[in-house]
Amino acid sequence: MWSPGARTQVAGVIGSPVRHSLSPVIHNAAFRALGLDWAYLAFEVAPGAAGGAIEAMRVLGLAGLNVTRPHKDGVAAAVDRLTPVAHALGAVNTVVPEGDELVGDSTDGAGLLAALAADHGFDPAGRRCVVLGAGGAGRAVVLALARAGAAEVVVVTRRSEQVKRAARLADSGLRVGTVADVAGAELVVNATPVADELPLGLDPADLGAGQLVVDLIYEPAVTALLAAGQARGASVANGVGMLIHQAALSFGRWTGEAAPIEAMLDAVAGHLAAGTVVVS
């Protein structure tokens, strides 16, 4: 039976709240599946303390770090270097040690694209897409869809600063719109934290057959948005696919190994089936 020792590589996730994150379940299952002497922990870091957490990563020699709310922007300002995607977003969800540097990356957008392809055979190229919310995860999704060749990416948010930040990502076909744009979308992605009601005042009549409706929330497994989409005949998916695939990309950056997706999925399924309460 594996047990940590002096040579064990340690990675983790910072956030607030974070103690019930599924990331330790996912990554530790992946390490064990490949027989790697690694361990993954959750670190509660108070809002505003992202810089201190990055210095602690450096001092302690952590081998990898994931970042969740509210620290994605703060970590982007604290690392030594950003990948082009993280620089464009101004947000980081993964920190990778490279020599003496800590490099900030964002795997959220690429994780969603991988999940759409693997789980639904969905390619956003030439498709009309609406993203509800423009926080760290929302901006990552917007940028990924735009760069994947979506015919149009419409961003819907009530916060003016988020509108400005999303607009700065603008490639051809990207615009800021209203929730009424959902009616003409082939892909609808909820990147807000709203689970128990329809986000941003969305009208369920704007959902229907021919749409893929994705909620980045994965607990509860069926949010109000997904229930409304199902009732109207849309295909629906929660955030488990993106969670797994963004984690797999982080895993690969840290270890140099291909992530064991099935082992990660099995670990998540086991915890969700047991009714474990989790946060992203």
Backbone bond lengths (Angstrom), bond angles and torsions (degrees), N, CA, C in turn:
res aa  C-N    CA-C-N  psi(-1)  N-CA   C-N-CA  omega(-1)  CA-C   N-CA-C  phi
1 M - - - 1.468 - - 1.515 109.65 -
2 W 1.346 116.76 133.76 1.469 120.72 -177.50 1.515 110.72 -70.21
3 S 1.328 116.08 142.62 1.465 121.63 170.56 1.526 107.60 -144.63
4 P 1.350 117.76 146.08 1.469 120.42 -177.50 1.517 111.44 -67.55
5 G 1.323 114.57 149.92 1.457 120.45 179.02 1.515 110.65 -141.44
6 A 1.322 116.37 -168.65 1.462 121.17 -175.73 1.518 112.58 -65.49
7 R 1.325 117.55 -24.05 1.467 120.70 -178.59 1.540 113.10 -96.71
8 T 1.305 117.16 -0.35 1.463 120.76 -178.23 1.528 110.84 -64.77
9 Q 1.316 116.07 130.83 1.460 122.10 174.68 1.530 108.24 -81.52
10 V 1.330 116.24 134.38 1.462 120.63 -176.44 1.528 110.15 -114.65
11 A 1.321 115.44 130.09 1.463 122.40 172.93 1.522 107.23 -126.49
12 G 1.323 116.70 172.57 1.457 118.03 -179.16 1.509 113.13 -171.57
13 V 1.326 114.78 -175.11 1.458 122.74 178.16 1.518 108.16 -130.74
14 I 1.330 117.13 139.81 1.458 121.68 173.68 1.513 109.14 -113.57
15 G 1.326 115.79 146.83 1.456 121.66 178.18 1.511 109.95 178.25
16 S 1.313 116.31 -179.67 1.459 121.54 175.73 1.533 108.51 -158.08
17 P 1.348 117.46 107.28 1.468 128.04 0.83 1.526 111.31 -80.87
18 V 1.337 116.05 158.25 1.463 118.24 -177.28 1.526 113.06 -146.28
19 R 1.316 118.01 -7.71 1.466 119.92 -171.84 1.520 113.85 -62.67
20 H 1.322 117.97 -22.23 1.462 119.75 179.75 1.528 112.01 -108.74
21 S 1.314 116.81 20.53 1.460 120.73 178.53 1.525 110.99 -61.25
22 L 1.318 116.44 146.31 1.470 121.21 174.57 1.521 113.19 -81.84
23 S 1.316 118.26 -8.70 1.462 119.78 -176.84 1.532 113.06 -58.05
24 P 1.347 120.41 -42.67 1.467 118.13 176.45 1.531 112.75 -61.22
25 V 1.315 117.17 -37.93 1.469 120.57 177.90 1.524 110.19 -61.26
26 I 1.322 116.33 -46.89 1.464 121.69 -176.93 1.524 111.46 -64.37
27 H 1.330 116.04 -52.54 1.466 119.28 -173.64 1.526 112.20 -72.03
28 N 1.315 117.93 -39.94 1.468 118.54 178.86 1.523 111.44 -65.25
29 A 1.336 117.49 -34.72 1.468 119.89 174.56 1.528 110.50 -63.72
30 A 1.330 116.31 -39.77 1.467 120.27 179.37 1.529 111.28 -66.87
31 F 1.337 117.32 -42.56 1.466 120.26 178.48 1.525 111.19 -60.91
32 R 1.336 116.11 -44.17 1.465 119.23 -178.89 1.530 110.74 -67.73
33 A 1.330 117.51 -37.35 1.471 120.37 -179.20 1.521 111.27 -61.64
34 L 1.335 116.89 -33.60 1.467 121.11 -178.99 1.519 113.19 -98.73
35 G 1.336 117.33 0.90 1.454 120.43 179.22 1.518 113.66 68.63
36 L 1.332 117.06 31.06 1.466 120.98 -178.89 1.528 110.45 -89.68
37 D 1.322 116.13 140.20 1.463 121.96 179.00 1.531 109.09 -85.27
38 W 1.315 114.55 67.97 1.459 123.52 179.99 1.521 108.80 -128.48
39 A 1.331 115.67 155.74 1.465 122.12 173.60 1.519 108.72 -139.31
40 Y 1.323 116.41 148.14 1.463 122.38 -175.21 1.519 109.10 -128.76
41 L 1.343 116.76 130.10 1.461 122.92 -175.54 1.521 110.88 -127.83
42 A 1.323 115.94 158.94 1.467 121.74 173.64 1.525 108.57 -102.41
43 F 1.351 115.80 131.98 1.454 121.96 -179.39 1.521 109.60 -118.19
44 E 1.321 116.75 116.32 1.460 121.15 175.52 1.530 108.41 -73.58
45 V 1.315 117.00 119.16 1.470 122.69 -179.62 1.522 107.60 -125.46
46 A 1.311 116.10 123.14 1.461 120.99 -174.88 1.521 111.16 -64.40
47 P 1.324 117.92 149.68 1.469 120.71 175.83 1.519 110.89 -52.99
48 G 1.342 115.40 136.70 1.457 121.15 179.73 1.511 114.55 90.06
49 A 1.343 117.77 -5.30 1.465 121.13 -175.95 1.520 113.20 -105.67
50 A 1.329 117.53 21.35 1.471 120.20 -177.57 1.526 111.92 -61.20
51 G 1.330 117.13 -40.42 1.459 120.04 -179.44 1.514 112.15 -60.60
52 G 1.328 116.80 -41.95 1.453 120.69 177.73 1.515 111.80 -64.31
53 A 1.325 116.99 -36.74 1.458 120.54 178.88 1.526 111.21 -65.21
54 I 1.324 116.95 -38.23 1.464 120.02 178.84 1.524 110.74 -68.00
55 E 1.321 117.32 -38.62 1.470 119.72 175.72 1.519 110.67 -64.87
56 A 1.346 117.43 -38.60 1.458 120.67 176.94 1.528 110.73 -63.58
57 M 1.327 117.08 -39.20 1.467 120.46 176.63 1.518 110.55 -58.74
58 R 1.331 115.54 -42.30 1.457 120.71 -179.11 1.539 110.72 -66.04
59 V 1.323 116.04 -47.84 1.468 121.06 -176.48 1.528 111.34 -66.20
60 L 1.324 117.02 -41.80 1.460 121.22 -176.85 1.524 113.14 -81.39
61 G 1.334 116.88 -13.29 1.457 120.21 179.98 1.514 113.52 71.69
62 L 1.343 117.09 35.35 1.454 118.72 177.15 1.524 110.21 -61.26
63 A 1.324 116.10 142.97 1.465 121.35 -174.33 1.517 113.18 -87.34
64 G 1.320 117.80 -7.82 1.463 121.50 178.98 1.505 109.83 -178.84
65 L 1.321 116.03 154.39 1.453 120.09 -179.62 1.518 109.63 -146.00
66 N 1.335 115.82 134.47 1.457 121.84 167.35 1.518 109.05 -101.84
67 V 1.320 115.31 156.62 1.458 121.42 -174.76 1.521 108.45 -134.18
68 T 1.323 116.55 128.30 1.453 120.62 174.28 1.518 109.44 -126.25
69 R 1.336 116.31 179.77 1.456 119.47 -173.89 1.523 110.95 -58.82
70 P 1.340 118.47 141.61 1.475 126.64 9.90 1.524 113.67 -104.83
71 H 1.347 118.30 31.00 1.461 120.88 -166.56 1.532 116.09 -105.89
72 K 1.341 118.37 1.18 1.467 118.66 -173.34 1.526 112.35 -62.43
73 D 1.320 117.77 -39.57 1.463 120.52 179.39 1.531 110.95 -74.31
74 G 1.343 116.85 -42.10 1.455 120.65 -179.30 1.508 113.03 -63.03
75 V 1.320 117.37 -39.13 1.459 120.74 177.79 1.523 110.54 -67.08
76 A 1.330 117.14 -37.01 1.473 120.21 177.93 1.521 111.18 -57.48
77 A 1.335 117.11 -34.36 1.464 121.12 179.94 1.516 112.50 -81.65
78 A 1.346 118.28 -14.44 1.459 120.97 -171.95 1.525 114.48 -102.93
79 V 1.332 118.36 -20.59 1.466 119.79 -178.08 1.528 110.87 -76.92
80 D 1.335 116.03 168.88 1.466 120.72 -177.71 1.522 112.35 -76.38
81 R 1.327 115.97 -32.13 1.466 119.43 -174.44 1.515 108.53 -154.59
82 L 1.330 115.88 151.68 1.454 121.87 178.01 1.525 109.81 -117.18
83 T 1.329 116.89 144.71 1.457 119.92 169.49 1.527 108.05 -69.07
84 P 1.323 118.07 162.72 1.470 119.35 179.36 1.526 113.14 -55.70
85 V 1.325 117.95 -39.07 1.468 120.16 -179.91 1.520 110.28 -66.73
86 A 1.316 117.56 -47.02 1.471 120.53 179.62 1.523 111.33 -63.43
87 H 1.331 116.43 -36.65 1.469 119.72 177.78 1.522 110.57 -64.38
88 A 1.319 116.75 -43.07 1.467 120.09 179.50 1.519 111.27 -63.17
89 L 1.333 116.57 -36.45 1.457 120.93 -176.67 1.520 112.79 -83.21
90 G 1.336 116.72 -27.40 1.449 119.89 -170.88 1.513 111.74 67.08
91 A 1.338 117.01 26.85 1.465 122.17 -176.55 1.527 109.34 -148.28
92 V 1.321 115.42 146.88 1.468 122.59 -176.45 1.525 109.11 -130.19
93 N 1.333 116.99 135.85 1.458 119.36 170.12 1.523 112.38 -119.27
94 T 1.331 116.93 -3.83 1.459 122.05 -178.51 1.519 109.39 -142.59
95 V 1.337 116.32 133.51 1.463 121.06 175.00 1.519 108.14 -118.80
96 V 1.345 115.58 129.59 1.459 122.35 -175.21 1.528 109.19 -121.18
97 P 1.333 118.77 123.18 1.468 119.76 173.10 1.534 110.23 -71.45
98 E 1.304 116.33 127.74 1.466 121.68 175.06 1.520 107.60 -132.45
99 G 1.333 116.13 101.53 1.454 119.90 -174.60 1.520 109.76 63.36
100 D 1.334 115.68 -127.07 1.469 120.35 178.64 1.519 112.86 -89.20
101 E 1.328 117.55 2.46 1.457 120.82 -176.33 1.525 111.85 -105.84
102 L 1.329 114.34 151.84 1.457 121.49 168.62 1.522 107.23 -108.19
103 V 1.329 115.50 119.44 1.460 121.98 -173.43 1.528 109.52 -106.43
104 G 1.324 116.04 127.00 1.452 121.49 178.68 1.516 111.54 -91.73
105 D 1.316 116.59 133.47 1.460 122.32 -179.93 1.527 108.58 -133.45
106 S 1.316 116.84 166.74 1.459 122.36 172.69 1.517 108.86 -129.77
107 T 1.324 116.37 117.72 1.469 121.53 179.19 1.528 112.11 -104.79
108 D 1.342 117.55 3.24 1.459 120.17 -176.67 1.525 112.76 -61.49
109 G 1.333 116.79 -52.06 1.458 120.13 -176.93 1.514 112.30 -63.97
110 A 1.339 116.24 -46.48 1.462 119.71 178.51 1.519 110.63 -63.94
111 G 1.345 117.08 -33.56 1.462 120.29 177.35 1.517 112.05 -64.00
112 L 1.332 116.59 -40.82 1.468 118.91 177.72 1.522 110.86 -65.05
113 L 1.324 117.70 -44.72 1.469 119.88 179.46 1.518 111.04 -59.49
114 A 1.333 117.00 -41.41 1.467 120.82 179.21 1.521 110.70 -64.47
115 A 1.341 117.08 -40.20 1.463 120.44 179.26 1.523 111.34 -67.13
116 L 1.340 117.13 -41.62 1.466 120.09 178.56 1.530 110.95 -60.46
117 A 1.337 115.76 -41.56 1.465 119.50 -179.31 1.520 111.36 -69.98
118 A 1.346 116.98 -46.88 1.464 120.78 -174.41 1.525 112.63 -71.08
119 D 1.329 116.40 -40.29 1.466 120.01 -171.87 1.526 113.80 -94.53
120 H 1.345 117.20 -23.90 1.465 119.53 -173.13 1.530 113.23 -131.88
121 G 1.329 117.98 -2.54 1.458 120.32 -177.07 1.515 112.33 60.13
122 F 1.331 117.10 29.10 1.457 121.73 -174.24 1.521 110.06 -98.00
123 D 1.324 116.07 124.26 1.462 123.54 175.21 1.528 107.35 -111.48
124 P 1.344 118.57 120.67 1.468 119.54 -176.97 1.524 114.65 -72.89
125 A 1.324 117.98 -9.18 1.464 119.82 -178.49 1.527 110.41 -57.43
126 G 1.336 116.20 125.89 1.448 121.86 179.13 1.517 115.27 75.94
127 R 1.332 118.26 5.52 1.465 121.89 -177.26 1.532 111.26 -99.83
128 R 1.327 115.44 156.42 1.466 121.92 175.83 1.525 108.13 -94.64
129 C 1.330 116.16 123.80 1.465 121.84 -172.36 1.527 110.48 -126.62
130 V 1.327 115.90 142.86 1.461 122.10 174.14 1.522 108.21 -124.08
131 V 1.332 116.48 132.10 1.462 122.32 177.09 1.522 108.05 -116.63
132 L 1.319 116.42 122.26 1.460 122.71 178.90 1.519 108.51 -94.31
133 G 1.335 117.21 113.04 1.455 121.51 -178.07 1.512 111.22 103.14
134 A 1.342 115.91 143.26 1.464 120.24 -177.36 1.516 111.32 -137.30
135 G 1.349 116.51 36.46 1.454 121.12 170.02 1.517 109.56 -74.71
136 G 1.336 117.64 -162.19 1.459 120.63 -176.67 1.513 113.54 -56.78
137 A 1.344 117.00 -49.74 1.466 120.18 179.67 1.518 111.10 -68.05
138 G 1.330 117.36 -40.07 1.461 120.54 179.66 1.510 112.44 -61.39
139 R 1.337 116.77 -44.73 1.470 119.74 178.75 1.526 110.97 -63.82
140 A 1.325 116.86 -36.91 1.473 119.78 178.04 1.516 110.90 -63.14
141 V 1.327 116.88 -41.18 1.461 121.33 178.94 1.522 110.39 -66.67
142 V 1.325 117.12 -44.24 1.468 121.57 178.92 1.525 110.61 -56.90
143 L 1.321 116.24 -50.23 1.459 120.25 -177.66 1.530 111.05 -63.50
144 A 1.333 117.11 -42.97 1.468 120.25 -179.02 1.523 111.50 -63.43
145 L 1.331 117.03 -43.76 1.462 119.86 179.84 1.525 111.53 -65.01
146 A 1.333 116.16 -42.31 1.461 119.75 179.45 1.519 110.88 -62.12
147 R 1.326 116.99 -44.78 1.467 121.14 -177.92 1.519 112.36 -74.23
148 A 1.355 116.95 -16.72 1.462 120.17 175.96 1.524 111.99 -84.89
149 G 1.321 117.07 0.89 1.459 120.33 174.35 1.502 115.65 93.38
150 A 1.336 117.76 20.65 1.464 119.59 176.52 1.526 110.23 -56.97
151 A 1.314 116.20 141.40 1.463 119.71 179.57 1.517 110.62 -64.16
152 E 1.333 116.10 -34.60 1.464 121.26 179.34 1.516 108.24 -156.38
153 V 1.335 115.93 137.86 1.457 121.83 172.43 1.523 107.06 -124.49
154 V 1.316 116.38 115.86 1.463 122.27 -179.81 1.523 108.24 -104.67
155 V 1.324 116.67 127.38 1.462 122.47 178.86 1.525 108.52 -103.18
156 V 1.339 116.32 130.92 1.459 121.29 179.79 1.519 108.39 -123.23
157 T 1.327 117.58 120.52 1.458 122.12 177.20 1.515 108.97 -155.86
158 R 1.336 116.18 152.11 1.458 120.65 -179.89 1.524 112.32 -92.03
159 R 1.330 117.59 -10.97 1.461 120.34 -174.61 1.522 110.06 -95.24
160 S 1.313 117.09 120.92 1.459 121.91 -172.85 1.517 112.32 -61.57
161 E 1.332 117.70 -38.24 1.464 119.48 -179.33 1.524 110.44 -66.14
162 Q 1.337 117.02 -38.24 1.454 119.80 176.78 1.524 111.13 -64.76
163 V 1.326 117.25 -36.91 1.463 120.89 176.43 1.524 110.03 -59.66
164 K 1.318 116.49 -46.14 1.463 120.43 -179.30 1.520 111.39 -62.86
165 R 1.335 116.88 -42.66 1.462 120.18 -178.46 1.517 110.87 -67.40
166 A 1.330 116.79 -39.34 1.466 119.62 177.18 1.520 110.56 -65.75
167 A 1.336 116.57 -40.57 1.463 120.03 -178.62 1.523 111.68 -63.92
168 R 1.331 117.59 -30.34 1.469 120.59 179.86 1.525 111.65 -68.14
169 L 1.327 116.84 -17.23 1.460 119.92 176.62 1.525 112.04 -82.96
170 A 1.340 115.62 -4.28 1.456 120.95 -164.16 1.521 113.62 -53.75
171 D 1.317 115.13 117.07 1.446 123.51 165.46 1.527 105.36 -101.70
172 S 1.313 116.93 179.65 1.457 120.10 176.35 1.522 109.72 -58.39
173 G 1.325 116.31 133.22 1.452 120.26 176.39 1.503 115.12 91.04
174 L 1.336 117.86 0.40 1.460 120.19 179.28 1.521 109.65 -101.84
175 R 1.355 117.12 133.34 1.459 119.73 177.03 1.514 110.21 -149.44
176 V 1.310 115.93 159.68 1.453 122.47 173.84 1.527 107.84 -90.00
177 G 1.340 117.19 129.97 1.454 120.71 -175.54 1.508 112.35 -133.87
178 T 1.327 116.24 -155.71 1.458 122.90 179.86 1.522 108.74 -124.42
179 V 1.336 114.76 168.74 1.454 119.31 -177.91 1.529 111.81 -63.29
180 A 1.316 118.09 -20.58 1.471 120.84 177.16 1.525 112.06 -64.22
181 D 1.342 117.68 -20.24 1.468 121.18 178.64 1.522 112.47 -66.64
182 V 1.335 117.58 -16.25 1.465 120.77 178.57 1.527 111.03 -57.21
183 A 1.305 117.50 -34.99 1.468 120.88 -176.11 1.524 112.68 -58.59
184 G 1.326 117.93 -30.74 1.456 120.48 -178.01 1.511 114.48 -100.14
185 A 1.337 117.42 10.78 1.462 120.96 -174.59 1.522 112.09 -92.86
186 E 1.329 115.45 147.54 1.461 121.48 171.41 1.519 111.22 -93.47
187 L 1.336 116.55 -26.77 1.464 122.47 175.80 1.522 107.98 -128.68
188 V 1.336 115.95 128.40 1.462 122.12 176.02 1.520 107.51 -121.04
189 V 1.332 117.05 124.88 1.464 121.44 -179.02 1.522 109.16 -121.23
190 N 1.329 116.63 122.13 1.460 120.64 174.10 1.521 109.37 -91.37
191 A 1.333 116.56 113.62 1.455 122.11 176.91 1.520 111.23 -111.97
192 T 1.344 117.30 17.03 1.460 121.37 172.99 1.528 108.17 -90.73
193 P 1.349 118.08 165.15 1.467 120.22 178.08 1.534 113.71 -85.75
194 V 1.329 117.84 9.47 1.464 121.55 -175.10 1.526 110.24 -81.73
195 A 1.336 116.09 119.34 1.461 120.69 -177.26 1.522 113.49 -114.57
196 D 1.333 117.71 -33.25 1.462 119.69 -170.15 1.518 114.08 -96.39
197 E 1.330 117.10 5.01 1.465 121.61 172.95 1.517 108.25 -150.42
198 L 1.314 116.85 167.62 1.459 119.95 -179.63 1.523 109.54 -69.68
199 P 1.335 118.14 130.47 1.467 120.35 -174.87 1.518 112.56 -71.34
200 L 1.329 115.66 143.22 1.463 124.15 171.31 1.529 113.05 57.35
201 G 1.334 116.63 28.76 1.454 120.61 177.62 1.514 114.60 71.16
202 L 1.315 117.64 24.67 1.472 121.90 -178.57 1.525 110.86 -58.27
203 D 1.316 115.85 138.34 1.466 122.91 176.63 1.531 108.21 -89.75
204 P 1.346 119.05 119.49 1.467 119.89 -178.87 1.517 113.51 -58.89
205 A 1.329 117.56 -21.60 1.465 120.11 178.38 1.518 112.04 -67.01
206 D 1.340 117.27 -15.85 1.461 120.61 178.90 1.525 112.48 -84.64
207 L 1.331 117.51 -2.46 1.454 122.65 176.20 1.519 109.15 -99.29
208 G 1.351 116.29 149.71 1.456 116.63 179.10 1.509 114.10 -178.22
209 A 1.311 115.38 -175.64 1.458 122.79 -179.60 1.519 110.40 -58.22
210 G 1.330 114.96 144.73 1.454 120.08 -178.88 1.516 113.60 91.73
211 Q 1.330 116.87 -9.48 1.462 120.79 176.91 1.526 110.29 -100.29
212 L 1.348 114.99 150.03 1.457 122.27 166.30 1.514 106.63 -109.44
213 V 1.333 116.67 119.08 1.461 122.67 -177.62 1.526 108.04 -109.59
214 V 1.326 115.95 119.74 1.463 121.95 -176.36 1.516 109.13 -118.82
215 D 1.321 116.64 129.51 1.461 121.79 174.26 1.527 107.36 -111.35
216 L 1.329 117.86 123.62 1.459 120.52 -178.61 1.523 112.19 -70.22
217 I 1.320 116.90 -12.54 1.470 121.06 172.89 1.533 108.64 -72.68
218 Y 1.343 116.80 140.60 1.458 118.80 177.11 1.526 113.00 -124.52
219 E 1.297 118.19 0.84 1.470 122.46 172.95 1.519 107.72 -141.13
220 P 1.340 118.57 106.68 1.467 127.81 10.17 1.527 112.43 -73.60
221 A 1.320 115.17 157.72 1.461 120.24 -177.76 1.522 111.93 -66.08
222 V 1.329 116.88 -31.78 1.469 121.63 176.89 1.525 107.55 -119.97
223 T 1.314 116.17 106.78 1.458 121.74 178.50 1.527 109.72 -84.18
224 A 1.322 115.73 174.66 1.465 119.57 177.30 1.528 110.97 -59.67
225 L 1.325 117.11 -37.99 1.465 120.81 178.98 1.524 110.80 -64.49
226 L 1.328 117.68 -45.98 1.460 119.96 -178.76 1.523 111.48 -66.51
227 A 1.328 117.22 -38.18 1.472 119.94 177.11 1.521 110.94 -62.78
228 A 1.343 116.16 -41.22 1.462 119.52 178.46 1.521 110.97 -66.17
229 G 1.324 117.18 -40.44 1.458 120.53 178.20 1.517 112.07 -63.03
230 Q 1.333 116.60 -44.78 1.466 120.44 177.75 1.521 111.07 -59.61
231 A 1.320 116.46 -43.54 1.466 120.59 -178.37 1.521 112.01 -63.56
232 R 1.332 116.70 -26.86 1.463 121.12 -178.74 1.535 112.52 -96.01
233 G 1.345 117.15 2.09 1.461 120.03 175.85 1.503 115.53 92.37
234 A 1.333 118.55 9.07 1.461 121.45 177.55 1.526 110.56 -80.14
235 S 1.317 117.08 155.24 1.459 121.68 167.74 1.528 107.89 -78.68
236 V 1.336 117.57 141.20 1.459 119.58 -174.67 1.528 110.82 -133.48
237 A 1.339 115.49 156.04 1.462 121.50 176.79 1.521 108.52 -153.81
238 N 1.338 116.02 140.44 1.457 119.27 174.76 1.529 110.31 -91.34
239 G 1.339 116.79 -170.36 1.462 120.62 -170.83 1.509 116.24 -84.47
240 V 1.338 118.99 4.73 1.460 119.74 -177.38 1.526 111.18 -62.32
241 G 1.329 117.67 -42.28 1.464 120.06 -178.55 1.514 112.13 -59.99
242 M 1.335 117.13 -47.31 1.461 120.15 178.06 1.521 110.74 -64.16
243 L 1.327 117.26 -40.81 1.463 121.39 178.50 1.522 111.29 -55.90
244 I 1.328 116.40 -47.62 1.460 121.06 -178.46 1.526 111.05 -66.26
245 H 1.316 116.98 -46.46 1.466 119.57 -172.92 1.523 112.61 -74.50
246 Q 1.352 118.51 -33.20 1.462 117.92 174.94 1.524 110.03 -68.96
247 A 1.358 116.44 -35.12 1.461 120.07 176.37 1.528 110.94 -65.85
248 A 1.330 116.42 -39.20 1.465 120.18 179.25 1.525 111.45 -62.02
249 L 1.329 116.76 -37.94 1.462 119.80 178.42 1.523 111.06 -68.25
250 S 1.332 117.65 -40.57 1.464 120.77 175.10 1.526 110.62 -61.24
251 F 1.319 115.61 -46.66 1.469 122.31 179.57 1.533 110.89 -54.15
252 G 1.326 115.92 -46.21 1.456 120.33 179.97 1.520 112.62 -64.08
253 R 1.337 117.31 -39.60 1.460 120.87 178.73 1.529 111.55 -62.37
254 W 1.335 116.35 -39.02 1.466 119.71 -176.72 1.531 112.83 -78.04
255 T 1.321 115.90 -44.50 1.470 119.83 -169.29 1.516 114.41 -97.98
256 G 1.340 117.30 -21.07 1.458 120.37 -173.24 1.517 112.81 76.92
257 E 1.321 117.16 8.58 1.469 122.25 -178.82 1.525 110.11 -110.46
258 A 1.332 115.42 150.66 1.466 119.95 172.66 1.519 109.23 -71.37
259 A 1.312 116.58 129.86 1.464 120.59 -176.22 1.529 110.91 -69.10
260 P 1.334 118.02 139.76 1.476 121.93 176.84 1.534 110.04 -82.01
261 I 1.307 116.09 86.95 1.459 121.92 -172.36 1.528 112.43 -56.55
262 E 1.331 117.16 -43.68 1.463 119.51 -176.74 1.523 111.76 -63.16
263 A 1.333 117.13 -40.21 1.470 120.29 178.21 1.527 110.72 -64.43
264 M 1.318 116.20 -37.45 1.460 120.43 179.14 1.529 110.46 -67.99
265 L 1.325 116.44 -43.58 1.467 120.67 177.83 1.521 111.52 -61.95
266 D 1.323 116.65 -42.43 1.461 120.54 -179.95 1.526 110.95 -62.40
267 A 1.330 116.48 -39.93 1.463 120.32 -179.57 1.525 110.88 -64.72
268 V 1.325 116.81 -43.27 1.466 120.78 178.61 1.525 110.25 -65.21
269 A 1.316 116.91 -45.48 1.463 120.53 -178.74 1.524 110.84 -58.64
270 G 1.323 116.56 -40.75 1.462 120.50 -179.88 1.516 112.38 -62.69
271 H 1.322 116.93 -42.44 1.453 120.28 -179.40 1.525 112.23 -72.22
272 L 1.319 117.13 -40.96 1.455 118.81 178.91 1.522 111.48 -67.80
273 A 1.324 116.98 -36.12 1.463 120.34 178.02 1.529 111.05 -65.10
274 A 1.339 115.68 -31.15 1.464 120.07 179.51 1.517 112.64 -78.11
275 G 1.346 116.14 -5.05 1.459 120.34 178.32 1.493 113.78 81.95
276 T 1.337 118.06 21.38 1.452 121.17 178.75 1.508 110.84 -63.47
277 V 1.323 118.13 133.83 1.446 122.39 176.95 1.518 108.96 -83.96
278 V 1.328 117.15 128.10 1.457 120.30 -175.42 1.512 110.69 -132.50
279 V 1.324 115.32 162.21 1.460 122.05 171.40 1.510 107.81 -127.33
280 S 1.344 116.19 158.72 1.463 119.51 -179.71 1.503 110.48 -80.83
